[in-house]
Amino acid sequence: MSPPAVTSGVPADLIRGAPPTSPARLLAAAAASGRRFAGLAVLLVAWQVCAAQGMLGAATPPPSQVLATGVELIRSGELPVHLLASLERVAKGLALGLSAGLVLGLAAGLFRLAEDVIDAPLQALRMLPHLALVPVFIIWFGIGETAKVALITIGPIFPLYINVFHGIRGVDERLVEAARTCGVTGPALVRKVILPGALPQILVGLRQSLGIGWLSLVVAEMTATTSGIGFLVTDAKEFLRTDVVFVVLVVYALLGLATDLLVRAIERKALAWRRGLVAR
Amino acid sequence: MTGTTVIGPAPARPQARGVRVRGLRRAFGDREVLRGVDLDLAPGEFVALLGASGSGKSTLLRAVAGLDTEATGELDVPERRAVVFQEHRLLPWTRVWRNVTLGLSGRGRDLRARALQALAEVGLAARADAWPSTLSGGESQRVALARALVRTPELLLLDEPFGALDALTRLKAQGLVARLWRRHRPAVLLVTHDVEEALLLADRALVLAGGRIAEEFAVDIPRPRPVDHPRFTALRRRLLAALGVGADLGDGDPRDGTAAGRTAPEHTDDTRDDPQDDAARQETR
């Protein structure tokens, strides 16, 4: 029974297959997560072996050393302190950027006048790689926190704006009309019909915006800073501590992963009505 | 003939408090779809509106529903009205019972009780907490009907509500509408392609052609109407003739090129947003 269950990349197999909680199904799920970890394990083992053999150059630490350094950095309190500083910047920047993107997207999506005023300048700004603004922001805001938070603010605005805007415009006009015949108008219409209808698209925008937020953090912390995990990398580079550099790289990866899991959890909860999202 | 039909332009009824429409006009660009429609519905009267594709049936219904702001003319329509469209138009992100009470105000428990009562009338109380996407086409349309009924409308507007259903489901749904109408007695304006449907349900059948109500037929078959009542044949023949379809469909000599198979409902606008609907279409009632 296991061979077809294990190789079931085909949805039809699962749909027609065993009932949700049967042993066969659980086995298939376990096998699936096992496969996912297997790839990672092979990579880590290969890295460990190659690094130990000196095949990756003298400056590349094996994973075991990266882990040891990581534990050491946590124990000494160095990593938590810098991580907290970085998280604070991201939180501030995202709070501002996501709010701006959401508000602008709502305005442009709901009101023709706002669209005319907002859309053209935002589209023009969007084409500008926002990381190219680093020198400008340093001139405007100095080398302190403001410039960094501003950089993390500006990037996430655009993806969220565009997806909110197009999400709203893509809401089925027939549903809006039906709701109107039921007496739903004004703010209630936005809350009950337009926003839920645009939500799948809005969440796509949220995911992109969060990714850009992390990217902006990396760039913001590359220059003129004495705190944050970006500083940790710059500092480690000075002292050729590649193991510390790798620890921070792993932290970046984990942060990205955590963000993705968070958005997925939101999606599963908020989009439970969609048939395509039924867990399988 | 039986002398049961009144043929002529505007019906000469006394002024009813149901629906009164005078000189309704609507143009799309250069094309004038409605050219001065007069329409009356008595309170509690069931009227079917027939016409060829593109004759403006749905346009007229939308104007009466107040959904068309560009139609001009005199409209006197009850405030409490509800519409059922060809597609169910349920909000997919809202549970069935909340779809039914959409737009109603009141306490949650009262609303739910009202929703359950309306759903029970269409035989779907058990699905109150389901997502709309898990319903079959027929079930969705019954929920849409419950959503209309819960508002206790004085005027119920049905825009080809069964056009997208399969033949068996359609028959059941028509029976349901007949029962609900007898119980609640709203005035009903039913837009349909289906001559049988009109004869089965309506007190009067109107034929829309050339932008006006061209003909009117009183359907005085006693209710409940058996599908095989002998008077159907004569009425069907005359209605079809009014719609430009020869009585002998097999003859291959329709008066215009589009007439063949007119009695079958057309699926020109099958816009249900539910790709898996066909698979789940079977009715289990």
Chai-1 contact restraints between the chains, C-beta under 6 A:
chainA,res_idxA,chainB,res_idxB,connection_type,confidence,min_distance_angstrom,max_distance_angstrom,comment,restraint_id
A,R174,B,R89,contact,1.0,0.0,6.0,A-B,restraint_1
A,L175,B,R89,contact,1.0,0.0,6.0,A-B,restraint_2
A,A178,B,R89,contact,1.0,0.0,6.0,A-B,restraint_3
A,T181,B,V83,contact,1.0,0.0,6.0,A-B,restraint_4
A,C182,B,L102,contact,1.0,0.0,6.0,A-B,restraint_5
A,C182,B,G103,contact,1.0,0.0,6.0,A-B,restraint_6
A,G183,B,G103,contact,1.0,0.0,6.0,A-B,restraint_7
A,V184,B,G103,contact,1.0,0.0,6.0,A-B,restraint_8
A,P196,B,W93,contact,1.0,0.0,6.0,A-B,restraint_9
A,W273,B,P92,contact,1.0,0.0,6.0,A-B,restraint_10
A,W273,B,W93,contact,1.0,0.0,6.0,A-B,restraint_11
A,W273,B,W131,contact,1.0,0.0,6.0,A-B,restraint_12
A,R275,B,S133,contact,1.0,0.0,6.0,A-B,restraint_13
